[in-house]
Amino acid sequence: MSDEKELKKQLAKLKRLASELAGEIHDVVEDTLWSEYDRLPELSKDLVAACEKAKAFQAENNL
C-alpha cells in the first residue's frame, strides 16, 4: 500500500472516531437527554479534540 493510501486510511479512522462521538451526543440528545445530559460537556470536549486531531493530521500530511 502506498504511503498516501495509508495516510488516507489513518485520516478516515480519525474522522470515524469523531463521527462516533457525534453519534453518541446525538443519541443522548434524542433518547436520554433528561437522564444523561450531564455527559454532554465531556462528550463535547472529546468531540472537539477528535476533530482537531483529524484536522491537524490532515494538514500535516497535505491531505
C-alpha positions in Angstrom: 0.0 0.0 0.0 1.3 3.4 -0.9 2.2 5.9 1.8 -0.6 8.2 0.6 -3.2 5.5 0.8 -2.0 4.6 4.3 -2.3 8.2 5.4 -5.8 8.5 3.9 -6.7 5.3 5.8 -5.4 6.8 9.0 -7.3 10.0 8.4 -10.5 8.1 7.7 -10.1 6.3 11.0 -9.7 9.6 12.9 -12.8 11.0 11.2 -14.7 7.9 12.0 -13.8 8.2 15.7 -15.1 11.8 15.7 -18.3 10.7 13.9 -18.8 8.1 16.5 -18.6 10.7 19.3 -21.0 12.9 17.4 -23.4 9.9 17.2 -23.1 9.4 20.9 -24.0 13.0 21.5 -27.0 12.6 19.1 -28.2 9.5 21.0 -28.1 11.3 24.3 -30.0 14.3 22.9 -32.6 12.1 21.2 -33.1 9.3 23.7 -31.9 10.2 27.2 -31.5 13.9 27.4 -33.1 14.4 30.8 -31.3 11.4 32.5 -27.8 11.8 30.8 -27.5 15.5 30.0 -24.5 15.6 32.4 -22.5 13.5 29.9 -22.7 16.2 27.2 -19.9 18.5 28.3 -17.4 15.7 28.4 -18.6 14.2 25.1 -18.4 17.6 23.5 -14.9 18.2 24.7 -13.9 14.8 23.4 -15.5 15.5 20.0 -13.7 18.8 19.7 -10.4 17.1 20.5 -11.1 14.4 17.9 -12.0 16.9 15.2 -8.9 18.9 15.9 -6.7 15.8 15.8 -8.2 14.8 12.5 -7.8 18.3 11.0 -4.2 18.6 12.3 -3.3 15.2 10.8 -4.9 16.2 7.5 -2.9 19.5 7.4 0.4 17.9 8.5 0.1 15.3 5.7 -1.3 17.6 3.0 -4.4 15.5 2.5 
